[in-house]
Amino acid sequence: MTNAGRTYGGLSPQQRSNDRRERLRNAARALIADSGVAPITVDMVCQQANLSKRYFYTEFATKDDLLDACAEDLFGRLWAGIEQVLTTTPRVDRINGALRSVVHTLASDPADARLYMECPGFARLRHRQQQAVREFSEQMNAHAFPFAGRPKKSIDRALATRALVAGTTDVIIDWLHGDIDTDEDSLIATLTATALGAAAAI
């Protein structure tokens, strides 16, 4: 009779799997915060998580799959913050609220900041970041930008929102790198004013 479905230490197999995945993800995040994405190896993650490689490969096929899980967690939390703003804040304040949520989340956690900054350098992570930009753009276009009146014939407001979100992403990355010398509140205020100005013009 197999033990696969039995509890162990009061935990079901699924609970044990979830616990291992969380430990491995947290280990990867700690390593990312310390030295970035590129140097990470499966051995390093296992040592940090105090788990054997056997358990690593039970949960993830490759290191890239683990990094994908870290990115999914990050962009999921960023979206949750934006969604809360879009559903609880007056439309006029939604751009500022969404920006504040994203910037504060990234600035508050070295692992989040480093992963967000380094996504463009890795194909799969870059793809996930671009997916997030598309998804955030669609929601901001539909529920946040205070467009007034009819757009000009030559203007695609959805495309304009995409350009603003993508540009904002690049600015935030540069700020996290330390290439932009301004404080968090000034960054948010400037990006908010830029977006509101664009919305009024188009």
Phi and psi in degrees as GROMACS dihedral restraints (atoms count N, CA, C in turn):
[ dihedral_restraints ]
;  ai    aj    ak    al  type     phi  dphi    fc
    3     4     5     6     1   -76.8    20    10
    4     5     6     7     1   151.3    20    10
    6     7     8     9     1   -97.0    20    10
    7     8     9    10     1     4.8    20    10
    9    10    11    12     1   -58.8    20    10
   10    11    12    13     1   -32.7    20    10
   12    13    14    15     1   -99.6    20    10
   13    14    15    16     1     5.0    20    10
   15    16    17    18     1   -85.9    20    10
   16    17    18    19     1   151.6    20    10
   18    19    20    21     1   -76.6    20    10
   19    20    21    22     1   151.8    20    10
   21    22    23    24     1  -143.5    20    10
   22    23    24    25     1   124.9    20    10
   24    25    26    27     1    62.6    20    10
   25    26    27    28     1    27.5    20    10
   27    28    29    30     1    81.3    20    10
   28    29    30    31     1     3.7    20    10
   30    31    32    33     1  -113.4    20    10
   31    32    33    34     1   140.5    20    10
   33    34    35    36     1   -75.2    20    10
   34    35    36    37     1   164.3    20    10
   36    37    38    39     1   -54.4    20    10
   37    38    39    40     1   -40.1    20    10
   39    40    41    42     1   -67.3    20    10
   40    41    42    43     1   -38.7    20    10
   42    43    44    45     1   -65.4    20    10
   43    44    45    46     1   -39.2    20    10
   45    46    47    48     1   -65.2    20    10
   46    47    48    49     1   -40.6    20    10
   48    49    50    51     1   -63.4    20    10
   49    50    51    52     1   -44.9    20    10
   51    52    53    54     1   -60.4    20    10
   52    53    54    55     1   -40.5    20    10
   54    55    56    57     1   -64.1    20    10
   55    56    57    58     1   -44.1    20    10
   57    58    59    60     1   -62.8    20    10
   58    59    60    61     1   -43.5    20    10
   60    61    62    63     1   -61.7    20    10
   61    62    63    64     1   -40.3    20    10
   63    64    65    66     1   -67.2    20    10
   64    65    66    67     1   -41.4    20    10
   66    67    68    69     1   -63.2    20    10
   67    68    69    70     1   -41.6    20    10
   69    70    71    72     1   -68.2    20    10
   70    71    72    73     1   -40.6    20    10
   72    73    74    75     1   -65.1    20    10
   73    74    75    76     1   -43.2    20    10
   75    76    77    78     1   -64.7    20    10
   76    77    78    79     1   -36.4    20    10
   78    79    80    81     1   -64.5    20    10
   79    80    81    82     1   -45.0    20    10
   81    82    83    84     1   -61.7    20    10
   82    83    84    85     1   -41.7    20    10
   84    85    86    87     1   -62.1    20    10
   85    86    87    88     1   -40.7    20    10
   87    88    89    90     1   -63.1    20    10
   88    89    90    91     1   -40.6    20    10
   90    91    92    93     1   -69.0    20    10
   91    92    93    94     1   -39.2    20    10
   93    94    95    96     1   -61.8    20    10
   94    95    96    97     1   -45.2    20    10
   96    97    98    99     1   -59.8    20    10
   97    98    99   100     1   -35.4    20    10
   99   100   101   102     1   -80.4    20    10
  100   101   102   103     1   -43.5    20    10
  102   103   104   105     1  -140.3    20    10
  103   104   105   106     1     4.8    20    10
  105   106   107   108     1    91.0    20    10
  106   107   108   109     1  -179.1    20    10
  108   109   110   111     1   -77.5    20    10
  109   110   111   112     1   -45.3    20    10
  111   112   113   114     1   -56.0    20    10
  112   113   114   115     1   -43.1    20    10
  114   115   116   117     1   -75.4    20    10
  115   116   117   118     1    -9.7    20    10
  117   118   119   120     1   -65.8    20    10
  118   119   120   121     1   135.7    20    10
  120   121   122   123     1  -126.3    20    10
  121   122   123   124     1   163.5    20    10
  123   124   125   126     1   -59.8    20    10
  124   125   126   127     1   -41.7    20    10
  126   127   128   129     1   -59.9    20    10
  127   128   129   130     1   -42.7    20    10
  129   130   131   132     1   -63.7    20    10
  130   131   132   133     1   -42.4    20    10
  132   133   134   135     1   -64.5    20    10
  133   134   135   136     1   -44.0    20    10
  135   136   137   138     1   -63.5    20    10
  136   137   138   139     1   -41.4    20    10
  138   139   140   141     1   -63.5    20    10
  139   140   141   142     1   -43.6    20    10
  141   142   143   144     1   -64.4    20    10
  142   143   144   145     1   -37.9    20    10
  144   145   146   147     1   -85.3    20    10
  145   146   147   148     1    -9.8    20    10
  147   148   149   150     1    58.7    20    10
  148   149   150   151     1    45.8    20    10
  150   151   152   153     1  -130.6    20    10
  151   152   153   154     1   150.9    20    10
  153   154   155   156     1   -77.5    20    10
  154   155   156   157     1   161.1    20    10
  156   157   158   159     1   -63.0    20    10
  157   158   159   160     1   -28.1    20    10
  159   160   161   162     1   -58.8    20    10
  160   161   162   163     1   -43.2    20    10
  162   163   164   165     1   -71.7    20    10
  163   164   165   166     1   -33.2    20    10
  165   166   167   168     1   -58.0    20    10
  166   167   168   169     1   -50.6    20    10
  168   169   170   171     1   -76.0    20    10
  169   170   171   172     1    -9.9    20    10
  171   172   173   174     1   -71.5    20    10
  172   173   174   175     1   -32.0    20    10
  174   175   176   177     1   -99.8    20    10
  175   176   177   178     1   -33.4    20    10
  177   178   179   180     1  -135.9    20    10
  178   179   180   181     1   136.6    20    10
  180   181   182   183     1   -72.3    20    10
  181   182   183   184     1   -35.5    20    10
  183   184   185   186     1  -145.8    20    10
  184   185   186   187     1   169.6    20    10
  186   187   188   189     1   -60.9    20    10
  187   188   189   190     1   -38.7    20    10
  189   190   191   192     1   -61.7    20    10
  190   191   192   193     1   -34.9    20    10
  192   193   194   195     1   -65.0    20    10
  193   194   195   196     1   -38.3    20    10
  195   196   197   198     1   -64.5    20    10
  196   197   198   199     1   -43.7    20    10
  198   199   200   201     1   -63.8    20    10
  199   200   201   202     1   -36.8    20    10
  201   202   203   204     1   -59.2    20    10
  202   203   204   205     1   -41.2    20    10
  204   205   206   207     1   -64.9    20    10
  205   206   207   208     1   -38.6    20    10
  207   208   209   210     1   -63.5    20    10
  208   209   210   211     1   -43.2    20    10
  210   211   212   213     1   -66.6    20    10
  211   212   213   214     1   -40.1    20    10
  213   214   215   216     1   -62.2    20    10
  214   215   216   217     1   -41.3    20    10
  216   217   218   219     1   -62.6    20    10
  217   218   219   220     1   -45.5    20    10
  219   220   221   222     1   -62.3    20    10
  220   221   222   223     1   -52.9    20    10
  222   223   224   225     1   -70.5    20    10
  223   224   225   226     1   -26.5    20    10
  225   226   227   228     1   -65.6    20    10
  226   227   228   229     1   -41.8    20    10
  228   229   230   231     1   -70.1    20    10
  229   230   231   232     1   -37.8    20    10
  231   232   233   234     1   -62.2    20    10
  232   233   234   235     1   -43.2    20    10
  234   235   236   237     1   -65.8    20    10
  235   236   237   238     1   -39.3    20    10
  237   238   239   240     1   -59.4    20    10
  238   239   240   241     1   -40.2    20    10
  240   241   242   243     1   -65.8    20    10
  241   242   243   244     1   -43.1    20    10
  243   244   245   246     1   -64.3    20    10
  244   245   246   247     1   -44.0    20    10
  246   247   248   249     1   -60.1    20    10
  247   248   249   250     1   -40.1    20    10
  249   250   251   252     1   -61.8    20    10
  250   251   252   253     1   -41.5    20    10
  252   253   254   255     1   -63.1    20    10
  253   254   255   256     1   -45.7    20    10
  255   256   257   258     1   -65.8    20    10
  256   257   258   259     1   -24.6    20    10
  258   259   260   261     1  -100.9    20    10
  259   260   261   262     1    -8.1    20    10
  261   262   263   264     1  -127.1    20    10
  262   263   264   265     1    -4.5    20    10
  264   265   266   267     1  -117.1    20    10
  265   266   267   268     1   140.0    20    10
  267   268   269   270     1   -55.0    20    10
  268   269   270   271     1   144.7    20    10
  270   271   272   273     1   -53.6    20    10
  271   272   273   274     1   -37.7    20    10
  273   274   275   276     1   -62.8    20    10
  274   275   276   277     1   -24.3    20    10
  276   277   278   279     1  -103.6    20    10
  277   278   279   280     1     3.6    20    10
  279   280   281   282     1   -72.6    20    10
  280   281   282   283     1   -36.4    20    10
  282   283   284   285     1   -63.4    20    10
  283   284   285   286     1   -48.5    20    10
  285   286   287   288     1   -60.8    20    10
  286   287   288   289     1   -43.1    20    10
  288   289   290   291     1   -64.3    20    10
  289   290   291   292     1   -41.9    20    10
  291   292   293   294     1   -65.2    20    10
  292   293   294   295     1   -43.9    20    10
  294   295   296   297     1   -62.6    20    10
  295   296   297   298     1   -43.5    20    10
  297   298   299   300     1   -61.5    20    10
  298   299   300   301     1   -40.9    20    10
  300   301   302   303     1   -63.4    20    10
  301   302   303   304     1   -46.6    20    10
  303   304   305   306     1   -66.2    20    10
  304   305   306   307     1   -50.7    20    10
  306   307   308   309     1   -63.9    20    10
  307   308   309   310     1   -42.7    20    10
  309   310   311   312     1   -65.2    20    10
  310   311   312   313     1   -40.8    20    10
  312   313   314   315     1   -58.9    20    10
  313   314   315   316     1   -46.8    20    10
  315   316   317   318     1   -70.0    20    10
  316   317   318   319     1   -40.5    20    10
  318   319   320   321     1   -72.4    20    10
  319   320   321   322     1   -19.2    20    10
  321   322   323   324     1   -88.3    20    10
  322   323   324   325     1   -11.1    20    10
  324   325   326   327     1  -138.9    20    10
  325   326   327   328     1   115.3    20    10
  327   328   329   330     1   -58.1    20    10
  328   329   330   331     1   -35.0    20    10
  330   331   332   333     1   -67.7    20    10
  331   332   333   334     1   -43.6    20    10
  333   334   335   336     1   -62.4    20    10
  334   335   336   337     1   -45.4    20    10
  336   337   338   339     1   -62.0    20    10
  337   338   339   340     1   -46.2    20    10
  339   340   341   342     1   -66.4    20    10
  340   341   342   343     1   -41.6    20    10
  342   343   344   345     1   -65.0    20    10
  343   344   345   346     1   -44.8    20    10
  345   346   347   348     1   -60.4    20    10
  346   347   348   349     1   -42.9    20    10
  348   349   350   351     1   -64.5    20    10
  349   350   351   352     1   -37.2    20    10
  351   352   353   354     1   -93.9    20    10
  352   353   354   355     1    -7.0    20    10
  354   355   356   357     1   -50.8    20    10
  355   356   357   358     1   -44.2    20    10
  357   358   359   360     1   -60.1    20    10
  358   359   360   361     1   -19.6    20    10
  360   361   362   363     1   -87.2    20    10
  361   362   363   364     1    -0.7    20    10
  363   364   365   366     1  -134.3    20    10
  364   365   366   367     1   125.2    20    10
  366   367   368   369     1   -53.2    20    10
  367   368   369   370     1   -49.5    20    10
  369   370   371   372     1   -69.4    20    10
  370   371   372   373     1   -39.2    20    10
  372   373   374   375     1   -69.1    20    10
  373   374   375   376     1   -38.1    20    10
  375   376   377   378     1   -62.3    20    10
  376   377   378   379     1   -42.0    20    10
  378   379   380   381     1   -59.7    20    10
  379   380   381   382     1   -42.8    20    10
  381   382   383   384     1   -68.0    20    10
  382   383   384   385     1   -38.1    20    10
  384   385   386   387     1   -65.8    20    10
  385   386   387   388     1   -41.3    20    10
  387   388   389   390     1   -65.5    20    10
  388   389   390   391     1   -37.3    20    10
  390   391   392   393     1   -59.8    20    10
  391   392   393   394     1   -43.2    20    10
  393   394   395   396     1   -62.9    20    10
  394   395   396   397     1   -41.2    20    10
  396   397   398   399     1   -59.5    20    10
  397   398   399   400     1   -43.8    20    10
  399   400   401   402     1   -62.8    20    10
  400   401   402   403     1   -46.4    20    10
  402   403   404   405     1   -65.8    20    10
  403   404   405   406     1   -44.6    20    10
  405   406   407   408     1   -63.6    20    10
  406   407   408   409     1   -39.8    20    10
  408   409   410   411     1   -61.3    20    10
  409   410   411   412     1   -44.5    20    10
  411   412   413   414     1   -60.5    20    10
  412   413   414   415     1   -43.8    20    10
  414   415   416   417     1   -71.9    20    10
  415   416   417   418     1   -39.1    20    10
  417   418   419   420     1   -66.8    20    10
  418   419   420   421     1   -39.2    20    10
  420   421   422   423     1   -62.5    20    10
  421   422   423   424     1   -41.4    20    10
  423   424   425   426     1   -79.7    20    10
  424   425   426   427     1   -32.7    20    10
  426   427   428   429     1  -127.0    20    10
  427   428   429   430     1    -3.7    20    10
  429   430   431   432     1  -124.6    20    10
  430   431   432   433     1   -45.8    20    10
  432   433   434   435     1   -68.2    20    10
  433   434   435   436     1   124.2    20    10
  435   436   437   438     1   -84.2    20    10
  436   437   438   439     1    62.5    20    10
  438   439   440   441     1   -62.1    20    10
  439   440   441   442     1   143.2    20    10
  441   442   443   444     1  -125.0    20    10
  442   443   444   445     1   137.5    20    10
  444   445   446   447     1    70.8    20    10
  445   446   447   448     1  -170.4    20    10
  447   448   449   450     1   -88.0    20    10
  448   449   450   451     1   141.0    20    10
  450   451   452   453     1   -70.9    20    10
  451   452   453   454     1   155.3    20    10
  453   454   455   456     1   -63.3    20    10
  454   455   456   457     1   152.8    20    10
  456   457   458   459     1   -56.3    20    10
  457   458   459   460     1   -37.2    20    10
  459   460   461   462     1   -86.7    20    10
  460   461   462   463     1    -0.5    20    10
  462   463   464   465     1  -102.1    20    10
  463   464   465   466     1   129.1    20    10
  465   466   467   468     1  -104.8    20    10
  466   467   468   469     1   104.2    20    10
  468   469   470   471     1   -64.7    20    10
  469   470   471   472     1   -34.6    20    10
  471   472   473   474     1   -63.8    20    10
  472   473   474   475     1   -41.3    20    10
  474   475   476   477     1   -67.5    20    10
  475   476   477   478     1   -39.1    20    10
  477   478   479   480     1   -61.9    20    10
  478   479   480   481     1   -42.4    20    10
  480   481   482   483     1   -63.0    20    10
  481   482   483   484     1   -41.6    20    10
  483   484   485   486     1   -60.3    20    10
  484   485   486   487     1   -42.7    20    10
  486   487   488   489     1   -64.2    20    10
  487   488   489   490     1   -40.6    20    10
  489   490   491   492     1   -66.9    20    10
  490   491   492   493     1   -42.2    20    10
  492   493   494   495     1   -66.9    20    10
  493   494   495   496     1   -42.7    20    10
  495   496   497   498     1   -64.6    20    10
  496   497   498   499     1   -42.1    20    10
  498   499   500   501     1   -65.5    20    10
  499   500   501   502     1   -39.2    20    10
  501   502   503   504     1   -62.7    20    10
  502   503   504   505     1   -40.0    20    10
  504   505   506   507     1   -57.7    20    10
  505   506   507   508     1   -45.5    20    10
  507   508   509   510     1   -64.4    20    10
  508   509   510   511     1   -40.3    20    10
  510   511   512   513     1   -64.8    20    10
  511   512   513   514     1   -42.6    20    10
  513   514   515   516     1   -62.7    20    10
  514   515   516   517     1   -41.1    20    10
  516   517   518   519     1   -60.9    20    10
  517   518   519   520     1   -46.2    20    10
  519   520   521   522     1   -61.4    20    10
  520   521   522   523     1   -39.5    20    10
  522   523   524   525     1   -64.9    20    10
  523   524   525   526     1   -43.3    20    10
  525   526   527   528     1   -63.4    20    10
  526   527   528   529     1   -34.2    20    10
  528   529   530   531     1   -69.5    20    10
  529   530   531   532     1   -17.5    20    10
  531   532   533   534     1    91.9    20    10
  532   533   534   535     1    10.2    20    10
  534   535   536   537     1   -83.3    20    10
  535   536   537   538     1   -13.1    20    10
  537   538   539   540     1  -116.3    20    10
  538   539   540   541     1   121.6    20    10
  540   541   542   543     1   -93.9    20    10
  541   542   543   544     1    85.1    20    10
  543   544   545   546     1  -154.6    20    10
  544   545   546   547     1   161.6    20    10
  546   547   548   549     1   -87.6    20    10
  547   548   549   550     1   170.3    20    10
  549   550   551   552     1   -60.2    20    10
  550   551   552   553     1   -45.0    20    10
  552   553   554   555     1   -64.3    20    10
  553   554   555   556     1   -40.3    20    10
  555   556   557   558     1   -67.8    20    10
  556   557   558   559     1   -38.5    20    10
  558   559   560   561     1   -59.9    20    10
  559   560   561   562     1   -49.1    20    10
  561   562   563   564     1   -63.5    20    10
  562   563   564   565     1   -44.4    20    10
  564   565   566   567     1   -62.4    20    10
  565   566   567   568     1   -41.1    20    10
  567   568   569   570     1   -67.5    20    10
  568   569   570   571     1   -45.3    20    10
  570   571   572   573     1   -65.2    20    10
  571   572   573   574     1   -37.4    20    10
  573   574   575   576     1   -63.2    20    10
  574   575   576   577     1   -47.3    20    10
  576   577   578   579     1   -61.8    20    10
  577   578   579   580     1   -39.0    20    10
  579   580   581   582     1   -62.0    20    10
  580   581   582   583     1   -47.0    20    10
  582   583   584   585     1   -66.1    20    10
  583   584   585   586     1   -41.9    20    10
  585   586   587   588     1   -66.6    20    10
  586   587   588   589     1   -38.5    20    10
  588   589   590   591     1   -62.9    20    10
  589   590   591   592     1   -41.5    20    10
  591   592   593   594     1   -65.3    20    10
  592   593   594   595     1   -41.6    20    10
  594   595   596   597     1   -62.2    20    10
  595   596   597   598     1   -38.3    20    10
  597   598   599   600     1   -69.8    20    10
  598   599   600   601     1   -28.6    20    10
  600   601   602   603     1   -85.8    20    10
  601   602   603   604     1   -18.6    20    10
